[in-house]
C-alpha cells in the first residue's frame, strides 16, 4: 500500500513529487497575491530615499603623522592627502614630487567620502607608486595590516544613571 503526500504535486512525466511554494502572508496572516506583492516591492524600492550617512574618520598615527581612515561597506579607506604628507624627500633639501600620471591614478583609485579623497589599501599602494619620495618604515605592511583590522564601533555615550 502506498502512502501519498497530499501537499506535494506529482510531475506528470517522471512521476516524481514537486515541491509547491507556500503562499505569502502579511503581518496579520492574510494571503497576499503576487501582483500586490510585486507592487509593494516596487513601492519600497522607489518610495524610500537613501539617507546620507555621516562618516566619522578614525585618526591613527604612522611614524608620528596622523592618517584618517574610514570604514565603509566592510572596507577601510585611507585619506590620500594624509598619505601624501607622510612621504619625505630622498635627499635633504629636495622636495617630494609627483609623477605626471599622479592625477590620473588618484582619480582612478580614490573616491570622495565625507568631503575628502579616500582610497583602499590597494589604491593607496598604486597612488604611492606615483609619489617620488620615501615612506618611513614598513609602510606597505602597516597599510595591509590596518586594512585587515575589524571595525569596532565606538561606544555610545551613556545617559546619566543618577536620573534613572
KEKE-3310 file (N, C-alpha, C; in steps of 0.2 Angstrom, whole numbers, plus 5000, padded with zeros to 4 digits):
npx = (5004:5003:5008:5002:5008:4999:5002:5011:5013:5013:5024:5020:5027:5038:5034:5038:5039:5035:5040:5029:5027:5024:5010:5011:5010:5003:5007:4996:4992:4985:4982:4993:4992:5002:5003:5000:5011:5022:5019:5021:5034:5040:5036:5043:5056:5056:5050:5057:5069:5087:5096:5108:5123:5133:5150:5162:5179:5192:5206:5223:5240:5255:5272:5272:5264:5248:5235:5220:5206:5192:5179:5169:5156:5162:5175:5191:5195:5208:5215:5220:5227:5233:5241:5250:5256:5265:5276:5293:5307:5320:5333:5341:5335:5329:5313:5297:5290:5278:5273:5269:5258:5251:5238:5229:5230:5226:5213:5207:5209:5203:5190:5177:5173:5164:5169:5182:5196:5197:5205:5206:5217:5224:5223:5229:5242:5245:5244:5254:5265:5266:5271:5286:5296:5301:5294:5292:5298:5290:5279:5270:5267:5261:5250:5243:5240:5233:5222:5216:5211:5197:5182:5177:5164:5163:5159:5143:5138:5133:5118:5115:5115:5110:5098:5090)
npy = (4994:5011:5026:5042:5059:5073:5086:5089:5090:5079:5076:5075:5068:5061:5055:5060:5068:5086:5101:5112:5130:5139:5149:5167:5177:5192:5203:5201:5189:5186:5181:5186:5192:5189:5200:5211:5209:5211:5225:5231:5228:5236:5249:5250:5251:5262:5272:5275:5286:5286:5288:5300:5295:5300:5300:5296:5300:5289:5293:5288:5285:5285:5283:5295:5304:5309:5299:5299:5287:5278:5267:5258:5249:5237:5238:5246:5263:5275:5291:5300:5313:5313:5302:5307:5317:5310:5305:5309:5318:5310:5315:5327:5344:5342:5341:5333:5326:5323:5311:5312:5305:5305:5312:5306:5292:5294:5298:5287:5277:5282:5288:5300:5303:5309:5322:5322:5314:5297:5281:5263:5251:5244:5254:5265:5260:5260:5274:5279:5274:5283:5294:5303:5300:5295:5283:5281:5267:5251:5254:5248:5236:5240:5247:5236:5228:5237:5238:5226:5225:5222:5232:5241:5248:5264:5266:5270:5286:5285:5289:5299:5290:5293:5300:5291)
npz = (5000:4996:5003:5000:4998:5002:5001:4991:4973:4960:4947:4930:4919:4925:4936:4949:4964:4966:4974:4981:4982:4997:5001:5002:5016:5025:5039:5047:5044:5033:5016:5002:4986:4971:4963:4971:4980:4971:4968:4980:4983:4973:4977:4989:4985:4977:4984:4996:5000:5000:5014:5018:5025:5038:5039:5051:5052:5058:5067:5065:5069:5060:5061:5069:5061:5057:5051:5042:5042:5036:5039:5028:5021:5024:5021:5024:5021:5016:5019:5005:5005:5018:5017:5007:5014:5023:5016:5013:5007:4996:4997:5007:5007:4995:4987:4990:4976:4963:4950:4932:4930:4941:4945:4937:4941:4954:4953:4947:4957:4969:4980:4984:5001:5014:5011:5008:4999:4998:4998:4995:5003:4992:4982:4988:4988:4974:4971:4979:4972:4962:4969:4971:4983:4999:5010:5027:5037:5037:5027:5018:5024:5036:5030:5024:5036:5043:5035:5036:5049:5060:5061:5075:5083:5090:5108:5113:5120:5137:5146:5160:5175:5187:5186:5183)
capx = (5000:5007:5005:5003:5008:4994:5004:5015:5011:5017:5026:5016:5031:5043:5030:5041:5035:5037:5038:5024:5028:5019:5008:5014:5005:5005:5008:4990:4991:4981:4986:4995:4993:5008:5003:5001:5017:5026:5018:5024:5042:5042:5035:5048:5062:5056:5047:5062:5076:5093:5098:5115:5126:5139:5156:5167:5185:5196:5213:5228:5246:5260:5278:5271:5260:5241:5231:5212:5203:5185:5176:5163:5154:5167:5182:5194:5198:5213:5215:5225:5231:5237:5247:5255:5260:5269:5282:5298:5312:5325:5339:5339:5335:5324:5306:5293:5287:5274:5274:5264:5252:5248:5231:5225:5230:5222:5206:5205:5209:5200:5183:5176:5169:5165:5172:5189:5198:5199:5206:5208:5224:5227:5223:5235:5249:5246:5245:5261:5270:5267:5274:5293:5298:5302:5289:5296:5297:5287:5273:5265:5265:5257:5244:5240:5238:5227:5216:5213:5208:5190:5179:5174:5161:5164:5154:5138:5138:5128:5115:5116:5111:5108:5092:5085)
capy = (5000:5017:5032:5048:5066:5077:5093:5089:5088:5074:5078:5070:5064:5057:5053:5062:5074:5093:5105:5118:5136:5141:5156:5173:5181:5198:5203:5199:5182:5186:5179:5191:5190:5190:5206:5215:5209:5215:5232:5233:5228:5242:5255:5251:5252:5269:5277:5276:5289:5284:5293:5301:5294:5304:5295:5299:5296:5287:5295:5284:5288:5281:5287:5302:5308:5307:5297:5297:5281:5277:5260:5258:5243:5231:5240:5253:5268:5279:5298:5301:5318:5311:5298:5311:5320:5305:5305:5314:5318:5305:5319:5333:5349:5341:5341:5327:5327:5318:5310:5315:5301:5305:5314:5300:5286:5296:5299:5280:5273:5285:5291:5305:5301:5314:5328:5321:5309:5291:5275:5257:5249:5243:5260:5269:5257:5262:5281:5280:5272:5289:5299:5302:5302:5289:5282:5279:5261:5246:5257:5244:5231:5244:5248:5229:5226:5241:5237:5219:5225:5223:5238:5240:5254:5267:5265:5276:5289:5283:5294:5299:5285:5296:5302:5285)
capz = (5000:4995:5006:4996:5002:4999:5000:4985:4967:4956:4940:4925:4915:4928:4942:4955:4968:4965:4980:4980:4986:5001:4999:5006:5021:5028:5046:5050:5042:5027:5010:4998:4979:4968:4960:4976:4982:4967:4969:4987:4982:4969:4981:4994:4981:4974:4989:5002:4998:5004:5019:5018:5031:5040:5040:5055:5051:5063:5066:5068:5068:5057:5062:5071:5056:5058:5045:5043:5039:5036:5037:5025:5017:5026:5019:5026:5016:5019:5016:5001:5007:5023:5015:5004:5019:5026:5012:5014:5001:4997:4999:5011:5003:4989:4989:4987:4969:4960:4943:4928:4930:4948:4945:4933:4946:4960:4951:4946:4963:4975:4979:4989:5006:5019:5009:5006:4995:5001:4994:4998:5003:4986:4979:4991:4985:4967:4972:4982:4967:4958:4973:4971:4989:5003:5015:5033:5040:5033:5026:5014:5029:5040:5026:5024:5042:5045:5031:5038:5056:5060:5063:5082:5083:5097:5112:5113:5127:5141:5149:5167:5178:5193:5185:5181)
cpx = (5004:5004:5007:5004:5003:4996:5009:5012:5015:5018:5023:5021:5035:5040:5034:5037:5039:5035:5034:5026:5023:5017:5011:5009:5008:5006:5002:4988:4986:4985:4987:4995:5000:5009:5004:5008:5022:5026:5021:5031:5044:5041:5041:5055:5062:5054:5052:5068:5081:5095:5106:5118:5132:5144:5161:5173:5188:5203:5218:5235:5251:5267:5277:5266:5253:5238:5224:5210:5196:5183:5170:5162:5159:5174:5185:5197:5202:5213:5221:5230:5235:5243:5252:5259:5265:5276:5287:5303:5317:5332:5337:5340:5330:5317:5302:5289:5282:5275:5268:5258:5248:5241:5227:5225:5226:5215:5203:5204:5206:5193:5182:5171:5170:5168:5179:5190:5200:5200:5207:5215:5228:5228:5228:5241:5250:5247:5252:5266:5271:5270:5282:5296:5299:5297:5293:5294:5293:5280:5268:5263:5260:5250:5240:5237:5232:5221:5212:5210:5200:5188:5175:5171:5163:5158:5149:5138:5132:5124:5116:5112:5108:5100:5087:5082)
cpy = (5006:5023:5038:5055:5070:5084:5094:5087:5084:5077:5073:5066:5059:5054:5054:5067:5080:5097:5111:5124:5137:5148:5161:5176:5187:5198:5201:5192:5181:5184:5185:5189:5192:5197:5212:5215:5212:5222:5235:5233:5235:5248:5256:5253:5260:5274:5279:5279:5286:5290:5294:5300:5298:5299:5299:5296:5295:5289:5291:5287:5283:5285:5294:5306:5305:5305:5296:5291:5281:5270:5261:5252:5237:5232:5246:5257:5273:5286:5299:5307:5317:5307:5302:5315:5316:5305:5310:5313:5313:5309:5325:5339:5349:5341:5335:5329:5321:5317:5313:5312:5301:5307:5309:5294:5288:5296:5292:5276:5276:5287:5296:5303:5306:5321:5328:5315:5303:5286:5269:5256:5248:5250:5265:5266:5260:5270:5282:5278:5278:5295:5298:5305:5295:5289:5279:5271:5256:5249:5252:5238:5234:5245:5241:5227:5230:5240:5230:5219:5226:5230:5237:5247:5257:5266:5271:5279:5287:5289:5294:5294:5288:5298:5297:5282)
cpz = (5000:4999:5002:5001:4998:4997:4994:4979:4964:4949:4935:4922:4919:4934:4948:4958:4967:4971:4978:4984:4990:5000:5004:5010:5023:5035:5050:5049:5036:5021:5006:4991:4977:4966:4965:4979:4978:4967:4975:4987:4978:4973:4986:4991:4979:4980:4994:4999:5002:5008:5018:5025:5032:5042:5045:5054:5058:5062:5069:5066:5065:5058:5064:5066:5057:5051:5046:5039:5041:5035:5034:5021:5018:5024:5022:5020:5020:5016:5012:5003:5013:5021:5011:5009:5023:5023:5014:5008:5002:4999:5002:5006:4997:4992:4986:4981:4967:4953:4939:4928:4937:4948:4942:4938:4952:4958:4950:4952:4969:4974:4985:4994:5012:5017:5007:5002:4999:4996:4998:4999:4997:4982:4981:4988:4978:4967:4974:4977:4963:4962:4973:4978:4993:5009:5021:5035:5035:5032:5023:5019:5033:5037:5026:5030:5044:5041:5033:5045:5055:5063:5070:5083:5090:5101:5112:5120:5131:5145:5157:5171:5185:5192:5184:5187)
residu = (UNK:UNK:UNK:UNK:UNK:UNK:UNK:UNK:UNK:UNK:UNK:UNK:UNK:UNK:UNK:UNK:UNK:UNK:UNK:UNK:UNK:UNK:UNK:UNK:UNK:UNK:UNK:UNK:UNK:UNK:UNK:UNK:UNK:UNK:UNK:UNK:UNK:UNK:UNK:UNK:UNK:UNK:UNK:UNK:UNK:UNK:UNK:UNK:UNK:UNK:UNK:UNK:UNK:UNK:UNK:UNK:UNK:UNK:UNK:UNK:UNK:UNK:UNK:UNK:UNK:UNK:UNK:UNK:UNK:UNK:UNK:UNK:UNK:UNK:UNK:UNK:UNK:UNK:UNK:UNK:UNK:UNK:UNK:UNK:UNK:UNK:UNK:UNK:UNK:UNK:UNK:UNK:UNK:UNK:UNK:UNK:UNK:UNK:UNK:UNK:UNK:UNK:UNK:UNK:UNK:UNK:UNK:UNK:UNK:UNK:UNK:UNK:UNK:UNK:UNK:UNK:UNK:UNK:UNK:UNK:UNK:UNK:UNK:UNK:UNK:UNK:UNK:UNK:UNK:UNK:UNK:UNK:UNK:UNK:UNK:UNK:UNK:UNK:UNK:UNK:UNK:UNK:UNK:UNK:UNK:UNK:UNK:UNK:UNK:UNK:UNK:UNK:UNK:UNK:UNK:UNK:UNK:UNK:UNK:UNK:UNK:UNK:UNK:UNK)
# end
